């Protein structure tokens, strides 16, 4: 609840900045600044940015280095050059204790775009919010929380939990040491090599999950879903896309796979052991591996593979259901 209020306040502040902009027109001006800060111990990077890309990289020198490329448009109050000079002389970068605050002074940043490149100690937590720009965060301990309204978000080599979101950009999370949560409204979502549970959702983009360490919850309204290397619970659903899961539903695993108008494919080892239940309202159900049929109807099948164990339940309205052997 607190994070939702924080984002709402940030967007409201942006609206105020835009409302205040006006009254003059002129050429854009640009410049850059650099800041180096000494820190001791883990830090939190708390960053907000209206426009511009953000790159945050963990390094081994125990210092903070901030490089900013600033562009001030001629649209707004006062001279663009004067506003640029003020930002370069006093960049929106502040270290208080173990918290590095970047880009928080929105009243100074109307009609301003700043692209940030940060080098930080490996033991860094990140909380980043962007309106128009892409975020890239890698090689930090985390946890990492990053969201963008109209840009992509990427996190790589993060030691702890990752939470990423974008309204109109793609999401990528790779090599996360804990749970990964990635959501996008109109972009693709890819999560690879997360050691914990994975939640990956997109409204109108494809979703891909590779070698998850724990449970998977994947969903898309109008995109395909691909899960590769699943060895725990899988819950996946899409309205109008293909759904494919490769892995081994052994032990107490439960795979629940649903689609309205797409084909569902699962690929499992030839020696897999699980109970299987499938329903295709207007499609075919086929298996390329040996199964023991328990009950079969025109569009339904209940069976077990091997000695049973895990459970796989599949439902589709107007697509086929296929059980294949994993290569």
SULBEL-V931980 format. One record per residue. N is the residue number from 1. RES is the residue in three letters. SS is DSSP state (h for helix, s for strand, l for the rest). Layout:
n=N res=RES ss=SS
n=N res=RES ss=SS
This chain:
n=1 res=UNK ss=l
n=2 res=UNK ss=h
n=3 res=UNK ss=h
n=4 res=UNK ss=h
n=5 res=UNK ss=h
n=6 res=UNK ss=h
n=7 res=UNK ss=h
n=8 res=UNK ss=h
n=9 res=UNK ss=h
n=10 res=UNK ss=h
n=11 res=UNK ss=h
n=12 res=UNK ss=h
n=13 res=UNK ss=h
n=14 res=UNK ss=h
n=15 res=UNK ss=h
n=16 res=UNK ss=h
n=17 res=UNK ss=h
n=18 res=UNK ss=h
n=19 res=UNK ss=h
n=20 res=UNK ss=h
n=21 res=UNK ss=l
n=22 res=UNK ss=l
n=23 res=UNK ss=l
n=24 res=UNK ss=l
n=25 res=UNK ss=l
n=26 res=UNK ss=l
n=27 res=UNK ss=l
n=28 res=UNK ss=l
n=29 res=UNK ss=s
n=30 res=UNK ss=s
n=31 res=UNK ss=s
n=32 res=UNK ss=s
n=33 res=UNK ss=s
n=34 res=UNK ss=s
n=35 res=UNK ss=s
n=36 res=UNK ss=s
n=37 res=UNK ss=s
n=38 res=UNK ss=s
n=39 res=UNK ss=l
n=40 res=UNK ss=l
n=41 res=UNK ss=l
n=42 res=UNK ss=l
n=43 res=UNK ss=s
n=44 res=UNK ss=s
n=45 res=UNK ss=s
n=46 res=UNK ss=s
n=47 res=UNK ss=s
n=48 res=UNK ss=s
n=49 res=UNK ss=s
n=50 res=UNK ss=s
n=51 res=UNK ss=s
n=52 res=UNK ss=l
n=53 res=UNK ss=l
n=54 res=UNK ss=s
n=55 res=UNK ss=s
n=56 res=UNK ss=s
n=57 res=UNK ss=s
n=58 res=UNK ss=s
n=59 res=UNK ss=s
n=60 res=UNK ss=l
n=61 res=UNK ss=l
n=62 res=UNK ss=l
n=63 res=UNK ss=s
n=64 res=UNK ss=s
n=65 res=UNK ss=s
n=66 res=UNK ss=s
n=67 res=UNK ss=s
n=68 res=UNK ss=s
n=69 res=UNK ss=s
n=70 res=UNK ss=s
n=71 res=UNK ss=s
n=72 res=UNK ss=s
n=73 res=UNK ss=l
n=74 res=UNK ss=l
n=75 res=UNK ss=l
n=76 res=UNK ss=l
n=77 res=UNK ss=l
n=78 res=UNK ss=l
n=79 res=UNK ss=l
n=80 res=UNK ss=h
n=81 res=UNK ss=h
n=82 res=UNK ss=h
n=83 res=UNK ss=h
n=84 res=UNK ss=h
n=85 res=UNK ss=h
n=86 res=UNK ss=h
n=87 res=UNK ss=h
n=88 res=UNK ss=h
n=89 res=UNK ss=h
n=90 res=UNK ss=l
n=91 res=UNK ss=l
n=92 res=UNK ss=l
n=93 res=UNK ss=s
n=94 res=UNK ss=s
n=95 res=UNK ss=s
n=96 res=UNK ss=s
n=97 res=UNK ss=l
n=98 res=UNK ss=l
n=99 res=UNK ss=s
n=100 res=UNK ss=s
n=101 res=UNK ss=s
n=102 res=UNK ss=s
n=103 res=UNK ss=l
n=104 res=UNK ss=l
n=105 res=UNK ss=l
n=106 res=UNK ss=h
n=107 res=UNK ss=h
n=108 res=UNK ss=h
n=109 res=UNK ss=l
n=110 res=UNK ss=l
n=111 res=UNK ss=l
n=112 res=UNK ss=s
n=113 res=UNK ss=s
n=114 res=UNK ss=s
n=115 res=UNK ss=s
n=116 res=UNK ss=s
n=117 res=UNK ss=s
n=118 res=UNK ss=s
n=119 res=UNK ss=s
n=120 res=UNK ss=s
n=121 res=UNK ss=s
n=122 res=UNK ss=l
n=123 res=UNK ss=l
n=124 res=UNK ss=s
n=125 res=UNK ss=s
n=126 res=UNK ss=s
n=127 res=UNK ss=s
n=128 res=UNK ss=s
n=129 res=UNK ss=s
n=130 res=UNK ss=s
n=131 res=UNK ss=s
n=132 res=UNK ss=s
n=133 res=UNK ss=l
n=134 res=UNK ss=l
n=135 res=UNK ss=s
n=136 res=UNK ss=s
n=137 res=UNK ss=s
n=138 res=UNK ss=s
n=139 res=UNK ss=s
n=140 res=UNK ss=s
n=141 res=UNK ss=l
n=142 res=UNK ss=l
n=143 res=UNK ss=l
n=144 res=UNK ss=s
n=145 res=UNK ss=s
n=146 res=UNK ss=s
n=147 res=UNK ss=s
n=148 res=UNK ss=s
n=149 res=UNK ss=l
n=150 res=UNK ss=l
n=151 res=UNK ss=l
n=152 res=UNK ss=l
n=153 res=UNK ss=s
n=154 res=UNK ss=s
n=155 res=UNK ss=s
n=156 res=UNK ss=s
n=157 res=UNK ss=s
n=158 res=UNK ss=s
n=159 res=UNK ss=l
n=160 res=UNK ss=l
n=161 res=UNK ss=l
n=162 res=UNK ss=s
n=163 res=UNK ss=s
n=164 res=UNK ss=s
n=165 res=UNK ss=s
n=166 res=UNK ss=s
n=167 res=UNK ss=l
n=168 res=UNK ss=l
n=169 res=UNK ss=l
n=170 res=UNK ss=l
n=171 res=UNK ss=s
n=172 res=UNK ss=s
n=173 res=UNK ss=s
n=174 res=UNK ss=s
n=175 res=UNK ss=s
n=176 res=UNK ss=s
n=177 res=UNK ss=l
n=178 res=UNK ss=l
n=179 res=UNK ss=l
n=180 res=UNK ss=s
n=181 res=UNK ss=s
n=182 res=UNK ss=s
n=183 res=UNK ss=s
n=184 res=UNK ss=s
n=185 res=UNK ss=l
n=186 res=UNK ss=l
n=187 res=UNK ss=l
n=188 res=UNK ss=l
n=189 res=UNK ss=s
n=190 res=UNK ss=s
n=191 res=UNK ss=s
n=192 res=UNK ss=s
n=193 res=UNK ss=s
n=194 res=UNK ss=s
n=195 res=UNK ss=l
n=196 res=UNK ss=l
n=197 res=UNK ss=l
n=198 res=UNK ss=s
n=199 res=UNK ss=s
n=200 res=UNK ss=s
n=201 res=UNK ss=s
n=202 res=UNK ss=s
n=203 res=UNK ss=l
n=204 res=UNK ss=l
n=205 res=UNK ss=l
n=206 res=UNK ss=l
n=207 res=UNK ss=s
n=208 res=UNK ss=s
n=209 res=UNK ss=s
n=210 res=UNK ss=s
n=211 res=UNK ss=l
n=212 res=UNK ss=l
n=213 res=UNK ss=l
n=214 res=UNK ss=l
n=215 res=UNK ss=l
n=216 res=UNK ss=s
n=217 res=UNK ss=s
n=218 res=UNK ss=s
n=219 res=UNK ss=s
n=220 res=UNK ss=s
n=221 res=UNK ss=l
n=222 res=UNK ss=l
n=223 res=UNK ss=l
n=224 res=UNK ss=l
n=225 res=UNK ss=s
n=226 res=UNK ss=s
n=227 res=UNK ss=s
n=228 res=UNK ss=s
n=229 res=UNK ss=s
n=230 res=UNK ss=s
n=231 res=UNK ss=l
n=232 res=UNK ss=l
n=233 res=UNK ss=l
n=234 res=UNK ss=s
n=235 res=UNK ss=s
n=236 res=UNK ss=s
n=237 res=UNK ss=s
n=238 res=UNK ss=s
n=239 res=UNK ss=l
n=240 res=UNK ss=l
n=241 res=UNK ss=l
n=242 res=UNK ss=l
n=243 res=UNK ss=s
n=244 res=UNK ss=s
n=245 res=UNK ss=s
n=246 res=UNK ss=s
n=247 res=UNK ss=s
n=248 res=UNK ss=l
n=249 res=UNK ss=l
n=250 res=UNK ss=l
n=251 res=UNK ss=l
n=252 res=UNK ss=l
n=253 res=UNK ss=l
n=254 res=UNK ss=s
n=255 res=UNK ss=s
n=256 res=UNK ss=s
n=257 res=UNK ss=s
n=258 res=UNK ss=s
n=259 res=UNK ss=s
n=260 res=UNK ss=l
n=261 res=UNK ss=l
n=262 res=UNK ss=l
n=263 res=UNK ss=l
n=264 res=UNK ss=s
n=265 res=UNK ss=s
n=266 res=UNK ss=s
n=267 res=UNK ss=s
n=268 res=UNK ss=s
n=269 res=UNK ss=l
n=270 res=UNK ss=l
n=271 res=UNK ss=l
n=272 res=UNK ss=l
n=273 res=UNK ss=l
n=274 res=UNK ss=s
n=275 res=UNK ss=s
n=276 res=UNK ss=s
n=277 res=UNK ss=s
n=278 res=UNK ss=s
n=279 res=UNK ss=s
n=280 res=UNK ss=s
n=281 res=UNK ss=l
n=282 res=UNK ss=l
n=283 res=UNK ss=l
n=284 res=UNK ss=l
n=285 res=UNK ss=s
n=286 res=UNK ss=s
n=287 res=UNK ss=s
n=288 res=UNK ss=l
n=289 res=UNK ss=l
n=290 res=UNK ss=l
n=291 res=UNK ss=l
n=292 res=UNK ss=s
n=293 res=UNK ss=s
n=294 res=UNK ss=s
n=295 res=UNK ss=s
n=296 res=UNK ss=s
n=297 res=UNK ss=l
n=298 res=UNK ss=l
n=299 res=UNK ss=l
n=300 res=UNK ss=s
n=301 res=UNK ss=s
n=302 res=UNK ss=s
n=303 res=UNK ss=s
n=304 res=UNK ss=s
n=305 res=UNK ss=s
n=306 res=UNK ss=l
n=307 res=UNK ss=l
n=308 res=UNK ss=l
n=309 res=UNK ss=l
n=310 res=UNK ss=s
n=311 res=UNK ss=s
n=312 res=UNK ss=s
n=313 res=UNK ss=s
n=314 res=UNK ss=s
n=315 res=UNK ss=s
n=316 res=UNK ss=s
n=317 res=UNK ss=l
n=318 res=UNK ss=l
n=319 res=UNK ss=l
n=320 res=UNK ss=l
n=321 res=UNK ss=s
n=322 res=UNK ss=s
n=323 res=UNK ss=s
n=324 res=UNK ss=s
n=325 res=UNK ss=s
n=326 res=UNK ss=l
n=327 res=UNK ss=l
